[in-house]
Amino acid sequence: MRYFNILIVFLILVGCHQPSEQVSSKEIEQIKSDIIKRSEKHAADLENMDYQSVMAFYAKDLIVFGDGYYWGDYLTMDGIWKNILGEGGWKKMVKWDLQNHKIHVHSANAASYLVEFDHAHLVENGDTVRSSGCFTYGMQKVDGEWKAVTAHVSHIAFRTDDEKWWSKYSPSKTTNIAE
């Protein structure tokens, strides 16, 4: 697992590497805002089951890992979303909520972006399936638009806040131990 985590970080950094350039704090805040807006639009596109708009979130040279495995590339993601959003896929997307957006801006054209999700969808028999997890994206500005060039997704069964054992260590609930 340790080597897998190192590989993911490496892919994100390689996918987002640009020559160093000075980015002002105002530009950094704008970039963060733009990426969050782009990601929230992607979530809305998923809820609307709009395949074309969903795919516009990804760069053509995308690399994807998920749930501990190398999944593939843009064509893999294309096939996944065609299957899920198309005929014979999910009956309806109920919600796709994003929270805890964390962005590190590397340059005016590259950033790493991590975000948690909770999602629910209806399947053919009418049952609602819920899951949660997180996405890690290497984001790059391509033709003036922020796109995912690397992606990692982890899925788990939906958890309530009480089931998130690690949350007692989160920054909002702890003080700086180094002090």
BELTAGI-V343768 format. One record per residue. N is the residue number from 0. RES is the residue in one small letter. PSI is psi in whole degrees, -180 to 180 (* if undefined). Layout:
n,res,psi
N,RES,PSI
N,RES,PSI
This chain:
n,res,psi
0,m,-37
1,r,-43
2,y,-34
3,f,-46
4,n,-41
5,i,-42
6,l,-43
7,i,-48
8,v,-44
9,f,-46
10,l,-39
11,i,-47
12,l,-41
13,v,-43
14,g,-26
15,c,1
16,h,126
17,q,155
18,p,143
19,s,139
20,e,149
21,q,126
22,v,125
23,s,162
24,s,-35
25,k,-43
26,e,-40
27,i,-47
28,e,-39
29,q,-43
30,i,-47
31,k,-46
32,s,-43
33,d,-42
34,i,-43
35,i,-44
36,k,-43
37,r,-42
38,s,-40
39,e,-36
40,k,-41
41,h,-43
42,a,-42
43,a,-39
44,d,-37
45,l,-45
46,e,-37
47,n,-4
48,m,44
49,d,90
50,y,-48
51,q,-45
52,s,-36
53,v,-45
54,m,-23
55,a,-15
56,f,-24
57,y,141
58,a,154
59,k,-22
60,d,30
61,l,143
62,i,131
63,v,131
64,f,150
65,g,140
66,d,38
67,g,9
68,y,155
69,y,120
70,w,-41
71,g,-136
72,d,-160
73,y,-42
74,l,-35
75,t,-49
76,m,-40
77,d,-47
78,g,-40
79,i,-51
80,w,-33
81,k,-43
82,n,-45
83,i,-43
84,l,-14
85,g,-173
86,e,134
87,g,-6
88,g,-147
89,w,146
90,k,-44
91,k,142
92,m,123
93,v,-47
94,k,156
95,w,91
96,d,134
97,l,143
98,q,163
99,n,54
100,h,124
101,k,121
102,i,133
103,h,118
104,v,122
105,h,-36
106,s,-178
107,a,-16
108,n,7
109,a,139
110,a,156
111,s,144
112,y,125
113,l,141
114,v,142
115,e,155
116,f,151
117,d,136
118,h,154
119,a,143
120,h,156
121,l,141
122,v,172
123,e,-39
124,n,2
125,g,-6
126,d,149
127,t,126
128,v,130
129,r,145
130,s,165
131,s,172
132,g,-155
133,c,155
134,f,142
135,t,120
136,y,141
137,g,117
138,m,140
139,q,143
140,k,118
141,v,119
142,d,42
143,g,4
144,e,140
145,w,126
146,k,151
147,a,124
148,v,-25
149,t,147
150,a,140
151,h,132
152,v,140
153,s,134
154,h,141
155,i,165
156,a,147
157,f,138
158,r,142
159,t,167
160,d,-37
161,d,-26
162,e,-7
163,k,81
164,w,-31
165,w,-15
166,s,-22
167,k,-14
168,y,2
169,s,156
170,p,-32
171,s,-16
172,k,3
173,t,164
174,t,164
175,n,114
176,i,-31
177,a,-14
178,e,*
